[in-house]
Amino acid sequence: MKAIVVKRESKMPLLSWKEIPDIQCGPEEVLVEVKATAVNRADLLQALGLYPPPPGESEILGLEMAGVVAAIGDAVHNRQIGDRVLALLPGGGYAQQAVVHHQMLIDLPGSWSFAEGAAIAEVWLTAFVNLFIEGTLQPGEAVMIHAGGSGVGTAGIQMAREAGAAVYVTAGTQIKLDKCRALGAELAVNYKEEDFFEAVMTATGGNGVDLILDPVGGAYLNRNLDLLKENGRLINIGLLGGNSVEMNLATVLGKSLRIIGSRLRSRPLTEKIAITRKFKERFWPMLEEGRIHPVIDRVFPIEEAQAAHAYVRKNRNTGKVILEVGIEE
């Protein structure tokens, strides 16, 4: 089969579509013929050698895919060859074939394209686990989502809206701000031009928010803490703004705040199966009905993964960037 192979001989990694050894599925796995995958910032970090896959998992980039079941493990009895599916992966999506535990699979609706399917797993499950499991977001609460125009942001806005929460976001371009508002954000703040703390405090009448979902990290930490209400929760899922900053613990103690660091990729398989099941129960019917939907910015052929990574690195995308995989004869 073919897959994206990473070479790190220069400042920026070189991504090439090359022949590699075929893979086989285990007894509880299925082999999926990948039709589409997607670009996540974790892929950019892994390509740089900064975010290796969990031990024993595929070294190939790609944390999600959509495709067609091509082979079934001996212990799998609920799947058939030809099933259209999507799934979260620990790695291996940038390839013609991927191996997935059968309990991680989600059926792809017949009316959906493979590109739409590939835009779901990583960002929707990330937003779900952090907003609703780690963050325990409740109806009537207020949530701040930084990087609202990202894949996680556009998914999180829609789920929080449907959960009955008031949603506030930051983004860096007018296109992203407009999209966030269209998806249900009550306030979208251009972080390049405004102080998000002041803007949200004004919008909430000085009350602040109950929950913050933040991929930025250090640069936003203290403003995030100031913005939280008593018993507020800060969920940190990234370090785009740095990994070190001086923190005022008096704010944390004085308001009984919780700061939670959260990753999805490194969780045990049993946890990811449980997260997938809970997501399917609560939000998958809404996706099937079209009440909420994946946001796709642009689709690249897999052979142009290098250009797709550059596009995401420059923060040009609103929502997901998809890589389509053509199966060669």
C-alpha positions, -999 to +999 in steps of 0.1 A: +000+000+000+010+037-002+012+061+027+027+095+036+063+091+046+080+118+066+116+129+061+132+154+084+163+164+065+156+201+065+139+227+087+105+217+075+097+180+071+091+165+037+059+146+032+060+120+003+033+096-009+053+063-012+049+026-012+053+009+022+046-027+035+010-038+037-007-041+071-029-068+086-058-066+111-058-084+144-087-106+157-107-077+171-098-052+143-110-044+109-089-033+079-104-002+063-097+010+027-092+047+035-110+071+013-103+103+032-084+115+063-078+150+077-051+173+089-048+181+126-022+202+144-010+170+161+000+158+126+021+189+122+038+183+155+044+147+147+059+155+114+084+177+132+093+149+155+076+166+185+046+144+191+053+107+187+025+082+186+016+061+217+039+030+221+030+003+197+009+024+174+014+033+138+042+058+130+021+070+100+004+104+104-033+107+107-057+106+136-090+099+118-103+084+086-134+075+066-135+045+043-148+011+035-142-021+055-119-044+034-111-072+059-124-084+092-107-100+122-117-134+134-133-122+166-154-094+148-190-105+142-208-072+138-191-059+106-192-068+069-168-061+041-180-031+023-194-012+053-189+025+051-173+037+083-154+065+101-132+063+131-107+080+154-072+066+151-040+067+173-022+071+140-021+056+105-047+077+086-025+091+059-024+058+040-045+037+017-054+013+045-058+016+082-064-009+110-091+000+136-106-018+166-142-027+156-157-009+186-142+024+175-161+024+142-190+047+135-213+040+105-210+066+078-245+076+066-252+068+030-259+104+021-225+116+035-193+119+015-161+103+028-147+138+032-176+147+056-169+115+075-132+122+078-141+156+093-157+142+124-137+118+146-107+138+160-123+172+165-158+162+175-146+136+200-120+161+213-146+188+218-171+163+233-148+147+258-135+181+270-167+201+271-190+174+285-169+147+303-139+167+316-157+201+317-192+188+327-209+216+307-245+220+318-275+238+303-276+274+312-239+277+317-215+299+298-185+285+279-155+303+263-140+284+233-106+298+221-097+292+185-134+291+176-127+288+139-107+256+143-121+221+138-125+216+175-139+251+178-165+247+151-176+214+165-176+226+201-197+257+193-225+235+178-225+209+206-225+236+233-253+254+216-274+223+214-267+216+251-282+249+260-250+268+269-242+304+260-211+303+238-183+329+235-153+324+212-121+340+200-108+339+164-084+359+143-101+367+110-135+382+100-143+350+081-138+329+112-157+353+134-186+353+111-186+315+108-186+312+146-215+335+150-234+316+123-228+283+142-242+297+174-216+318+192-233+347+211-200+367+209-170+363+187-139+383+197-110+391+174-081+383+197-058+403+175-078+435+180-096+431+214-090+419+249-112+388+251-114+391+289-128+427+287-152+418+258-166+387+275-169+404+309-189+432+293-211+408+274-218+388+306-225+418+328-193+411+347-202+375+355-176+357+334-180+321+322-182+286+338-160+267+314-131+276+291-117+253+264-082+265+255-056+252+230-034+283+236-019+276+270+006+299+287-002+332+270-039+330+280-036+313+314-041+342+338-067+360+317-086+327+315-085+323+353-097+359+358-126+352+334-139+321+352-167+322+377-165+306+411-161+268+407-151+274+370-132+249+350-103+255+326-096+227+301-063+231+284-058+210+252-028+227+237+002+250+240+001+272+210+008+302+232+036+287+252+040+261+280+053+283+308+039+312+327+037+326+362+003+319+377-016+336+406-027+307+428-047+331+449-072+333+420-074+295+417-080+291+455-102+321+459-127+310+433-122+272+438-112+268+402-102+236+384-074+235+358-075+203+337-049+192+312-065+169+286-053+147+258-073+122+237-047+103+216-028+088+245-059+075+264-063+038+267-084+020+241-111+012+266-115+049+274-117+059+237-143+032+231-164+046+260-160+082+247-170+072+212-201+053+226-212+083+247-207+107+218-227+085+195-255+083+220-257+120+226-247+138+194-246+114+165-284+115+160-281+153+156-254+149+130-275+125+111-304+149+112-283+178+101-289+199+132-252+200+136-227+194+109-189+191+101-173+223+088-149+216+059-127+244+047-108+227+019-100+193+004-066+183-009-055+151-026-033+130-003-004+135-026-005+172-016-002+166+021+027+190+022+006+219+009-022+209+032+001+211+062+014+245+052-022+257+048-031+247+084+002+259+098-006+294+085-040+293+102-058+297+069-085+272+076-119+276+091-130+241+102-113+210+088-088+204+060-094+170+044-070+147+025-087+125-001-071+092-008-074+076-042-069+038-042-046+029-071-050-003-091 
